[in-house]
Amino acid sequence: MSRQSLRLRLGLVGGLSILGALALSVIGLTLLFERHVQRVAVADLEARSYSVAAMIEMTAPHRAGFRPAPVDPLYEQPFSGHYWQLELGPDTRRSRSLWDVTLPRIGLPLPPGTARVLDMTGPEARPLLAFETWLSVDDGASTVPVRIVVATDRAALDEARSGFLRDLLPYSAALGLLLVLAFWAQLTVGMRPLTAVSDRVAALRSGRIARMGTSLPAEVLPLAGEIDTLLSDRDGELLRARNRAADLAHGLKTPLQALLGDAAHLRERGDRDLADSIETIATGMRGLVERELRRATIQSDRRPLRANLLTIVSGVVNVLRRTPDGAALSWEVDIAADLELRIDPDDLAEAFGALAENAARHATGRVAVQARAEAGMATIRLSDDGPGAPADAMRDLVRRGFRADERAGGQGLGLAIAGEIVEAAGGALSFSNDGPGLEVLLKLPTP
């Protein structure tokens, strides 16, 4: 697929957008899960802080002390990752799990009855999530501040986040693959109208339809309308060109006919040489006018093009057999009866007639025509047993005015016109020597 492909560009942009959106969603969901887990952990720490606060009791009138700590396995194992610390004035009591480590104070003391969440470093330099509560106890003479810290190791929170991410990634990958496939299917369906436009253009080129029409999606109708307008303008220009050529031909026919009449009068008076000279020149001029007039009609309209090759070749051969050059030749034609070409019949007759006339002029005894069709193209091989053409002149045979044999008659336009007709029809024309004789290879598209 080419880098200029619209499908490839849209596919890359869409695929990268899907992958980017999935990556952002995975990151966002992981952050949301982490916050949720932390909120749950903080709520648990807050509930445990109430149990720690219940360890404060009045041991004497107006004197606060500590009652025995409840037995909890989480707080009995040293460095278990679950800790509490209760500070009552200058006295401090810690969970057995802290062993001999004291949780540090971070920041200034808070007013009684308030709490905050902290990140701190615990035993073995492990990061902790801590819930700190400040209270006060009235001992009659003064108020004793109370600080309660309940903490848990952040490793458990990190493990929960990692486990969530491991579970999330396979589902995200499956979802991404599904979205990419769905986007590609949507892109394929959405690009079909452009394929329809391509098919219409190919049909225009082959002559199967005259205009793009309006039976296309609304998004491509402006483009189709511009193409139809361009075709209409082109056909109008070609029509004006044909009309000018017709006017030119009509304007020249009368003077040429007058010249032929004058030649006839000169012959009657006995001046045959001058009469023959005038007739030759006038006849050549009339032939040039008629040929250029026919040339102006090549691909001049948008009607469907279809020509039966055998019919055209047989007609041209029958005409040449009645000429002095073609009457003495053996014509061999090997063409399937149902072989049709995508070209105007008159254009095909004009092009093949020029090639066959050239072959008849130079052949000594035989002219052969063969044709085969495959892969949408027909190959027509026209060969004669004449002297051939100089190797350095092969490329110039279709150049206007060029004549490989200066002794032969003509103006050097027949092969040039044939080459232009073949090129206009989307084909190719080439020449080569076939030892002896000239071989013409004519390739034209089939319907």
C-alpha positions as CSV (number, residue, x, y, z in Angstrom):
1,M,0.0,0.0,0.0
2,S,1.4,3.4,-1.1
3,R,2.4,6.0,1.5
4,Q,0.1,8.3,-0.4
5,S,-2.9,6.0,0.2
6,L,-5.8,7.8,2.0
7,R,-6.8,4.4,3.5
8,L,-3.3,4.0,5.0
9,R,-3.2,7.5,6.4
10,L,-6.7,7.2,8.0
11,G,-5.8,3.8,9.3
12,L,-2.6,5.0,10.9
13,V,-4.2,8.0,12.5
14,G,-7.2,6.0,13.7
15,G,-5.0,3.2,15.1
16,L,-2.7,5.6,16.9
17,S,-5.7,7.5,18.3
18,I,-7.3,4.2,19.6
19,L,-4.0,3.1,21.2
20,G,-3.5,6.5,22.7
21,A,-7.0,6.6,24.1
22,L,-6.6,3.1,25.5
23,A,-3.2,4.0,27.1
24,L,-4.8,7.1,28.7
25,S,-7.8,5.1,29.9
26,V,-5.5,2.4,31.5
27,I,-3.5,5.2,33.3
28,G,-6.7,6.9,34.4
29,L,-8.3,3.7,35.7
30,T,-5.2,2.7,37.5
31,L,-5.1,6.2,39.2
32,L,-8.8,5.9,40.1
33,F,-8.3,2.4,41.5
34,E,-5.2,3.6,43.5
35,R,-7.2,6.5,45.0
36,H,-10.1,4.2,45.8
37,V,-7.8,1.7,47.5
38,Q,-6.2,4.5,49.5
39,R,-9.6,5.8,50.6
40,V,-10.6,2.3,51.8
41,A,-7.3,2.0,53.7
42,V,-7.7,5.4,55.3
43,A,-11.3,4.5,56.4
44,D,-9.9,1.3,57.9
45,L,-7.1,3.2,59.7
46,E,-9.7,5.7,61.0
47,A,-11.8,2.9,62.4
48,R,-8.8,1.4,64.1
49,S,-7.8,4.8,65.6
50,Y,-11.1,4.7,67.5
51,S,-10.0,1.4,69.1
52,V,-6.7,2.9,70.0
53,A,-8.4,5.9,71.5
54,A,-10.5,3.6,73.7
55,M,-7.3,2.6,75.5
56,I,-7.4,5.9,77.4
57,E,-9.2,5.7,80.7
58,M,-9.3,7.8,83.9
59,T,-7.1,5.8,86.4
60,A,-7.8,8.3,89.2
61,P,-10.0,11.3,89.7
62,H,-8.9,13.9,87.2
63,R,-6.0,11.7,86.0
64,A,-5.9,9.9,82.6
65,G,-3.9,6.6,82.0
66,F,-3.7,3.6,79.7
67,R,-5.7,0.5,79.9
68,P,-4.3,-2.8,78.5
69,A,-4.1,-2.9,74.7
70,P,-6.5,-5.4,73.0
71,V,-4.7,-8.4,71.5
72,D,-4.6,-8.1,67.7
73,P,-2.2,-10.4,65.7
74,L,-1.7,-7.6,63.1
75,Y,0.0,-5.4,65.8
76,E,1.8,-8.2,67.7
77,Q,4.3,-9.3,65.1
78,P,7.4,-7.1,64.9
79,F,7.6,-5.0,61.7
80,S,4.3,-6.6,60.4
81,G,3.5,-3.5,58.4
82,H,0.6,-2.5,60.7
83,Y,1.4,0.0,63.5
84,W,-0.2,2.2,66.1
85,Q,1.2,4.8,68.4
86,L,-0.7,6.6,71.3
87,E,0.8,9.7,72.9
88,L,-0.9,11.0,76.1
89,G,1.0,14.1,77.1
90,P,4.6,13.1,77.7
91,D,3.7,9.4,77.8
92,T,3.9,7.2,74.7
93,R,2.6,3.8,74.0
94,R,3.3,1.8,70.9
95,S,2.1,-1.4,69.3
96,R,4.4,-4.4,69.7
97,S,4.9,-4.4,65.9
98,L,6.9,-1.1,66.1
99,W,9.3,-2.8,68.5
100,D,11.7,0.0,69.5
101,V,10.8,2.4,66.7
102,T,8.9,5.6,67.3
103,L,6.8,7.1,64.6
104,P,8.0,10.7,63.9
105,R,6.0,13.8,64.1
106,I,5.4,15.6,60.8
107,G,4.3,19.2,60.8
108,L,2.7,21.2,63.6
109,P,0.2,19.8,66.1
110,L,-3.5,20.0,65.1
111,P,-6.3,21.4,67.1
112,P,-8.2,18.8,69.2
113,G,-10.8,16.8,67.3
114,T,-9.1,17.0,64.0
115,A,-7.2,14.4,61.9
116,R,-5.1,14.2,58.8
117,V,-3.5,11.6,56.4
118,L,0.3,11.5,56.2
119,D,3.0,9.8,54.4
120,M,5.9,8.8,56.7
121,T,8.8,6.5,57.0
122,G,8.5,3.5,59.3
123,P,10.6,0.6,60.5
124,E,13.2,-0.6,58.1
125,A,12.8,2.7,56.1
126,R,9.5,1.4,54.7
127,P,7.0,4.0,53.4
128,L,3.8,4.1,55.4
129,L,0.3,5.5,55.0
130,A,-0.7,7.0,58.3
131,F,-3.9,8.4,59.9
132,E,-3.1,11.0,62.6
133,T,-5.8,12.1,65.1
134,W,-5.5,14.8,67.8
135,L,-7.7,14.8,70.9
136,S,-7.5,16.3,74.4
137,V,-8.2,14.9,77.9
138,D,-9.2,17.2,80.8
139,D,-7.5,16.2,84.1
140,G,-9.1,19.0,86.0
141,A,-6.2,21.3,86.3
142,S,-5.3,21.4,82.6
143,T,-5.9,19.8,79.3
144,V,-3.6,17.0,78.2
145,P,-3.1,16.6,74.4
146,V,-3.6,13.2,72.8
147,R,-2.0,12.1,69.5
148,I,-3.0,8.8,67.9
149,V,-1.2,7.5,64.8
150,V,-2.4,4.4,63.0
151,A,-0.3,3.4,60.0
152,T,0.0,0.6,57.4
153,D,2.8,-0.3,55.0
154,R,2.2,1.1,51.5
155,A,3.6,-2.1,49.9
156,A,0.1,-3.7,50.3
157,L,-1.4,-0.8,48.4
158,D,1.2,-0.9,45.7
159,E,0.6,-4.7,45.3
160,A,-3.1,-4.1,44.9
161,R,-2.4,-1.5,42.2
162,S,0.0,-3.8,40.4
163,G,-2.5,-6.7,40.5
164,F,-5.3,-4.5,39.2
165,L,-3.0,-3.4,36.3
166,R,-2.1,-7.0,35.5
167,D,-5.8,-7.9,35.3
168,L,-6.6,-4.8,33.3
169,L,-4.0,-5.0,30.6
170,P,-5.3,-8.2,28.8
171,Y,-8.8,-6.8,28.7
172,S,-7.5,-3.5,27.4
173,A,-5.5,-5.2,24.7
174,A,-8.5,-7.3,23.6
175,L,-10.6,-4.1,23.6
176,G,-8.0,-2.3,21.5
177,L,-7.8,-5.1,19.0
178,L,-11.6,-5.1,18.7
179,L,-11.7,-1.3,18.3
180,V,-9.0,-1.4,15.6
181,L,-10.8,-4.1,13.7
182,A,-14.1,-2.2,14.0
183,F,-12.4,1.0,12.8
184,W,-10.8,-0.8,9.8
185,A,-14.2,-2.2,8.9
186,Q,-15.8,1.3,9.2
187,L,-13.0,2.7,7.1
188,T,-13.4,0.0,4.4
189,V,-17.2,0.7,4.2
190,G,-16.6,4.4,4.2
191,M,-14.0,4.3,1.4
192,R,-16.3,2.3,-0.9
193,P,-17.8,5.5,-2.4
194,L,-14.3,6.5,-3.6
195,T,-13.9,3.1,-5.2
196,A,-17.2,3.8,-7.0
197,V,-15.8,7.1,-8.2
198,S,-12.7,5.2,-9.5
199,D,-14.9,2.7,-11.3
200,R,-17.0,5.5,-12.9
201,V,-13.8,7.2,-14.1
202,A,-12.6,3.9,-15.6
203,A,-16.0,3.5,-17.3
204,L,-15.7,7.0,-18.7
205,R,-12.3,6.2,-20.1
206,S,-13.5,3.0,-21.7
207,G,-16.6,4.7,-23.1
208,R,-19.1,2.5,-21.3
209,I,-20.8,5.6,-19.8
210,A,-21.1,9.2,-21.0
211,R,-21.1,11.0,-17.6
212,M,-20.4,10.4,-13.9
213,G,-24.1,10.9,-13.1
214,T,-25.7,11.6,-9.8
215,S,-26.1,8.1,-8.3
216,L,-23.2,8.7,-5.9
217,P,-22.9,9.6,-2.2
218,A,-23.5,13.2,-1.4
219,E,-19.9,13.8,-0.3
220,V,-18.5,13.0,-3.8
221,L,-21.3,14.5,-5.8
222,P,-19.4,17.9,-6.1
223,L,-16.4,16.1,-7.5
224,A,-18.6,14.1,-10.0
225,G,-20.3,17.3,-11.0
226,E,-17.0,19.0,-11.7
227,I,-15.9,16.1,-13.8
228,D,-19.1,16.1,-15.8
229,T,-18.8,19.8,-16.4
230,L,-15.2,19.3,-17.6
231,L,-16.3,16.6,-20.0
232,S,-19.1,18.8,-21.3
233,D,-16.7,21.6,-21.9
234,R,-14.2,19.2,-23.6
235,D,-16.9,17.8,-25.9
236,G,-18.0,21.3,-26.7
237,E,-14.5,22.2,-27.7
238,L,-14.2,19.1,-29.8
239,L,-17.5,19.8,-31.5
240,R,-16.3,23.3,-32.3
241,A,-13.1,21.9,-33.7
242,R,-15.0,19.4,-35.9
243,N,-17.2,22.1,-37.1
244,R,-14.2,24.3,-38.0
245,A,-12.6,21.3,-39.8
246,A,-15.8,20.6,-41.6
247,D,-16.0,24.3,-42.6
248,L,-12.4,24.2,-43.8
249,A,-13.0,21.0,-45.8
250,H,-16.2,22.5,-47.3
251,G,-14.4,25.7,-48.2
252,L,-11.5,23.8,-49.9
253,K,-13.7,21.3,-51.8
254,T,-15.0,23.9,-54.2
255,P,-11.6,25.4,-55.2
256,L,-10.2,21.9,-55.5
257,Q,-13.1,20.8,-57.7
258,A,-12.5,23.9,-59.8
259,L,-8.8,22.9,-60.2
260,L,-9.9,19.4,-61.3
261,G,-12.2,21.0,-63.8
262,D,-9.5,23.2,-65.1
263,A,-7.3,20.1,-65.4
264,A,-10.0,18.5,-67.5
265,H,-10.2,21.5,-69.8
266,L,-6.4,21.5,-70.2
267,R,-6.5,17.8,-71.1
268,E,-9.2,18.5,-73.7
269,R,-6.9,21.1,-75.2
270,G,-4.1,18.6,-75.4
271,D,-1.9,19.8,-72.5
272,R,-1.9,16.4,-70.7
273,D,1.3,16.9,-68.7
274,L,0.1,20.0,-67.0
275,A,-3.4,18.5,-66.5
276,D,-1.9,15.4,-64.9
277,S,0.3,17.6,-62.6
278,I,-2.7,19.7,-61.5
279,E,-4.9,16.6,-60.9
280,T,-2.1,14.9,-58.8
281,I,-1.7,18.0,-56.6
282,A,-5.4,18.6,-56.2
283,T,-6.1,14.9,-55.5
284,G,-3.4,14.9,-52.8
285,M,-4.7,18.0,-51.2
286,R,-8.2,16.6,-51.1
287,G,-7.0,13.4,-49.5
288,L,-5.2,15.4,-46.9
289,V,-8.3,17.5,-46.1
290,E,-10.4,14.4,-45.8
291,R,-7.9,12.6,-43.6
292,E,-7.5,15.5,-41.3
293,L,-11.3,15.8,-41.1
294,R,-11.6,12.2,-40.1
295,R,-8.7,12.7,-37.6
296,A,-10.6,15.5,-35.9
297,T,-13.3,13.0,-34.9
298,I,-11.0,10.6,-33.0
299,Q,-12.5,10.0,-29.5
300,S,-14.7,13.1,-30.1
301,D,-17.7,11.8,-28.2
302,R,-18.6,9.7,-25.2
303,R,-20.6,6.9,-26.8
304,P,-19.7,3.3,-26.0
305,L,-16.7,2.1,-28.1
306,R,-16.7,-1.4,-29.6
307,A,-15.3,-2.6,-32.9
308,N,-15.1,-6.1,-34.4
309,L,-11.5,-6.6,-35.5
310,L,-12.2,-9.2,-38.2
311,T,-14.9,-7.1,-39.8
312,I,-12.7,-4.1,-40.0
313,V,-9.6,-6.0,-41.2
314,S,-11.7,-7.9,-43.8
315,G,-13.1,-4.6,-45.1
316,V,-9.7,-3.0,-45.4
317,V,-8.2,-6.1,-47.1
318,N,-11.0,-6.3,-49.6
319,V,-10.4,-2.7,-50.6
320,L,-6.7,-3.1,-50.9
321,R,-7.1,-6.3,-53.0
322,R,-8.7,-4.0,-55.7
323,T,-5.7,-1.7,-55.8
324,P,-2.6,-2.2,-58.0
325,D,-0.3,-2.8,-55.0
326,G,-2.6,-5.2,-53.2
327,A,-4.0,-7.2,-56.1
328,A,-0.8,-9.2,-56.6
329,L,-0.4,-10.1,-53.0
330,S,-1.4,-13.1,-50.9
331,W,-3.4,-11.8,-47.8
332,E,-3.4,-14.2,-44.8
333,V,-5.8,-13.2,-42.0
334,D,-5.9,-15.2,-38.7
335,I,-8.3,-13.4,-36.4
336,A,-11.1,-14.8,-34.2
337,A,-14.6,-13.9,-35.4
338,D,-15.7,-12.7,-31.9
339,L,-12.6,-10.5,-31.1
340,E,-13.7,-7.0,-30.3
341,L,-11.7,-3.9,-29.4
342,R,-12.5,-0.8,-27.3
343,I,-12.1,1.7,-30.1
344,D,-14.3,3.5,-32.6
345,P,-14.8,1.4,-35.7
346,D,-14.0,4.3,-38.1
347,D,-10.8,5.1,-36.1
348,L,-9.7,1.4,-36.2
349,A,-10.4,1.3,-40.0
350,E,-8.4,4.5,-40.5
351,A,-5.4,3.3,-38.4
352,F,-5.3,-0.3,-39.8
353,G,-5.9,1.0,-43.3
354,A,-2.8,3.2,-43.1
355,L,-0.7,0.3,-41.8
356,A,-2.0,-2.2,-44.3
357,E,-1.6,0.2,-47.2
358,N,2.0,0.7,-46.2
359,A,2.5,-3.1,-46.0
360,A,0.9,-3.6,-49.4
361,R,3.1,-0.9,-50.9
362,H,6.4,-2.6,-49.8
363,A,5.5,-6.3,-49.8
364,T,6.7,-8.6,-52.6
365,G,4.2,-11.4,-52.3
366,R,2.6,-11.8,-48.9
367,V,1.0,-9.8,-46.1
368,A,-0.1,-11.6,-42.9
369,V,-2.4,-10.4,-40.1
370,Q,-2.7,-12.2,-36.8
371,A,-4.5,-11.3,-33.6
372,R,-4.6,-12.7,-30.0
373,A,-6.3,-11.3,-26.9
374,E,-5.4,-11.7,-23.3
375,A,-5.5,-9.8,-20.0
376,G,-7.7,-7.0,-21.4
377,M,-5.4,-6.2,-24.4
378,A,-5.4,-7.5,-28.0
379,T,-2.1,-7.9,-29.9
380,I,-2.4,-7.5,-33.6
381,R,0.6,-8.5,-35.7
382,L,0.9,-7.2,-39.3
383,S,3.9,-8.4,-41.3
384,D,5.0,-8.3,-44.9
385,D,7.8,-9.9,-46.9
386,G,9.2,-6.6,-48.2
387,P,12.7,-5.1,-47.6
388,G,11.8,-3.8,-44.1
389,A,13.0,-0.4,-42.8
390,P,16.4,0.9,-41.6
391,A,17.0,0.1,-38.0
392,D,17.7,3.7,-37.2
393,A,14.4,4.8,-38.7
394,M,12.1,2.7,-36.5
395,R,11.3,5.5,-34.1
396,D,10.6,8.0,-36.8
397,L,8.1,5.9,-38.8
398,V,5.2,7.5,-36.9
399,R,6.6,11.1,-37.1
400,R,4.6,13.3,-39.4
401,G,6.2,13.9,-42.8
402,F,8.8,11.2,-42.4
403,R,9.2,8.7,-45.2
404,A,11.7,5.8,-45.0
405,D,11.5,5.3,-48.7
406,E,11.7,8.6,-50.6
407,R,10.8,6.8,-53.9
408,A,7.3,5.8,-52.6
409,G,4.4,8.2,-53.0
410,G,2.5,9.8,-50.2
411,Q,3.1,12.6,-47.7
412,G,4.3,10.6,-44.7
413,L,1.1,11.1,-42.8
414,G,-0.5,7.7,-42.8
415,L,1.6,6.0,-40.1
416,A,1.6,9.2,-38.0
417,I,-2.2,9.3,-38.0
418,A,-2.3,5.6,-37.2
419,G,0.0,6.2,-34.2
420,E,-2.1,9.1,-33.0
421,I,-5.3,7.0,-33.2
422,V,-3.8,4.1,-31.4
423,E,-2.4,6.4,-28.6
424,A,-5.8,8.1,-28.2
425,A,-7.4,4.7,-27.8
426,G,-5.0,3.7,-25.0
427,G,-2.9,1.4,-27.1
428,A,0.7,1.1,-28.4
429,L,2.3,0.8,-31.8
430,S,5.8,-0.5,-32.5
431,F,7.8,-1.6,-35.6
432,S,10.5,-4.1,-36.1
433,N,12.2,-5.9,-39.0
434,D,11.1,-9.5,-39.4
435,G,13.9,-10.7,-41.8
436,P,12.7,-10.1,-44.4
437,G,9.9,-7.6,-44.1
438,L,8.5,-5.1,-41.6
439,E,6.5,-6.3,-38.6
440,V,4.0,-4.0,-37.0
441,L,2.8,-4.8,-33.5
442,L,-0.4,-3.1,-32.6
443,K,-1.8,-3.3,-29.1
444,L,-5.3,-2.1,-28.3
445,P,-7.6,-2.6,-25.3
446,T,-10.6,-5.0,-25.4
447,P,-14.0,-4.0,-24.0
